[in-house]
């Protein structure tokens, strides 16, 4: 794909193509999260019909996270080895769309769990591949905001805002099974757009000057300080995320007595918040550094569970508190993509990203929803929200051990040293 615009420093791609690439990858990941989150928002309809316990609700979220994690680890590494990211991305997009139709056909817990396992396997490799394409084709000085938009903008507007509003309305009118069929259509369209408009990612450049040549594969990547801290943050904050998705809708409808429509709009507020944060928080990290932003934002995340438990005023104020608390989501692309990709040789970018996302999904996404569900069965539905609060506090403390990687801050340090 050609353009008469000049190419940006550090990449052979034109600015026009960089914008197109980020926009399409953001749209595609938004559709991924539309499908992934569909079950969470439809759970008030699904749970009574299939007679699911809270532990089974958690197990459905855990099952998808498990296969998502395995796919992130395996497909990320495979894309580095094959150097063919576009084809793997398109195949995965087609596959997860078909799995949404399978969710709508489920008539028991076992059938629904099987459909979610397959969906996780199809979706897990999409984000590592997408971020690796951005690392190869987007200029370094815009990498933070590009990866923030790719991971958070589409997923927030489609997966966190449009999904609860549209799917709940659709389920009330046509039934929850039809809502799953609706969720499967956009992915097929997205796969066709990727095939038509996106070029294969440029070959990764050789090692950056001053960076040690990497010869020990995945283990060597994992042993880097920033990668270890990003993995820890991933485990903690993915746990926060999936517990919220799995239990906040039923907490709001059952413990707080909100109507399904109101619940849908409150959950949709989270999507608007994360969409704004994809620009504001990621862009701020490009200017003042990754580390200070990643320390402060987890503590902001404390607001969400506290508001859900204690606030009893107008729903619009609750929505505002949800908006503020969920803005913590703006750092997800940083610890899952930006900091890992800035901490390793570019040739191992997809491996580092897949490792960070995979371990976070296994230890955070797989175990935390089941444990939260067991806590809810043993006490009440407020237990998962208290777990979210603790996870946010610990995450802010862990982020204090990060080394700065933002190019703007590294240039300032280099200038000061000389």
Secondary structure, DSSP 4 states (H G I P E B T S, - for coil): ---SSPBPTT-SSBHHHHHHHHHHHHHHHHHHHHHHHHHHHHHHHHHHHHT--HHHHHHHHHHHHHHHHHHHHHHHHHHHHH--HHHHHHHHHHHHHHHHHHHHH--SHHHHHHHHHHHHHHHHHHHHHHHHHHHHHS-GGGHHHHHHIIIIIHIIIIIIIIHHHHHHHHHHHH-HHHHHHHHHHHHHHHHHHHHHHPPPPPPPPPPPTTSPPP-SHHHHHHTSHHHHHHHHHHHHHHHHHHHHHHHHHHIIIIIS---HHHHHHHHHHHHHHHHHHHHHHHHHHHHH-HHHHHHHHHHHTHHHHHHHHH--S-HHHHHHHHHHHHGGGGGHHIIIIIHHHHHS-GGGHHHHHHHHHHHHIIIIIIHHHHHHHHHHHHS-TTHHHHHHHHHHHHHHHHHTTPPP--HHHHHHHHHHH-
